[in-house]
């Protein structure tokens, strides 16, 4: 587990997601401000279920406080082929460094698994974040209507062997 202090001095811990996190992760995805307007349909029925959590390497960033913690964000790493499948940060804590903390944790997990590159197909509004987090743009994934009616940038994180 990793910890870090946010701008409001709240410790942040990253832990493996568990089945009881499923509803909170689903709410985080469906409530994301990055999926408003024309993007809303992409997450309207999306569900992060206990089966997904069990089948993937999903981790949550939890704010440690007197109430036992709040899920601030999460990610899911698929090992074969290596891909960052999901990464979401609660709208009200964006800018705290939670996303960067999750990316660093993901890279550590990938490194431990012997992976040197992790692909991510970005949501269009998240393109700037991935670039700032150190991912390199490698292409574009073309629209696949009706599921995804827009082109998406494709990035790659290069994982150092440290």
ZIMOZI-V895991 format. One record per backbone hydrogen bond with DSSP energy under -1.0 kcal/mol. NH is the residue of the N-H (numbers start at 1). CO is the residue of the C=O. E is the energy in kcal/mol with one decimal. If there is no record, write none. Layout:
nh={NH/NH}
co={CO/CO}
e={E/E}
This chain:
nh={4/6/9/12/13/14/15/17/21/22/25/26/27/28/29/30/31/32/35/36/39/40/42/43/44/46/53/54/55/56/57/58/59/60/61/62/63/64/68/70/72/73/74/75/76/77/78/83/84/85/85/88/90/93/94/96/101/102/103/104/105/106/107/108/109/110/111/112/113/114/115/118/119/120/122/126/127/130/131/132/133/134/135/136/138/139/141/144/148/152/154/155/156/157/159}
co={12/10/6/4/62/2/60/58/18/19/21/22/23/24/25/26/27/29/32/33/36/37/39/40/40/43/49/50/51/52/77/56/75/15/73/13/70/11/65/63/61/61/88/59/86/57/83/78/119/76/83/74/72/90/91/93/97/98/99/100/101/102/103/104/105/106/107/108/109/111/110/157/82/155/153/123/124/126/127/128/129/131/130/156/154/154/152/148/144/141/139/120/136/118/116}
e={-1.2/-1.9/-2.4/-2.8/-2.7/-1.5/-2.3/-2.9/-2.7/-1.8/-2.5/-2.5/-2.3/-2.0/-2.2/-2.8/-2.2/-1.3/-1.7/-1.1/-1.7/-1.7/-1.4/-1.3/-1.0/-1.1/-2.2/-2.2/-1.9/-1.5/-1.5/-1.5/-2.5/-2.9/-2.9/-3.5/-3.0/-2.8/-1.8/-1.1/-3.4/-1.2/-2.4/-2.2/-2.2/-2.4/-3.2/-2.4/-3.1/-2.2/-1.1/-2.4/-3.3/-1.8/-1.1/-1.8/-2.3/-2.4/-2.4/-2.6/-2.1/-2.6/-2.5/-1.9/-2.5/-2.6/-2.7/-2.4/-1.3/-1.7/-2.8/-2.5/-2.0/-2.3/-2.7/-1.9/-1.7/-2.1/-2.1/-2.6/-2.1/-1.4/-2.5/-2.8/-2.8/-1.4/-3.4/-3.4/-1.8/-2.8/-2.8/-3.2/-1.7/-3.2/-2.9}
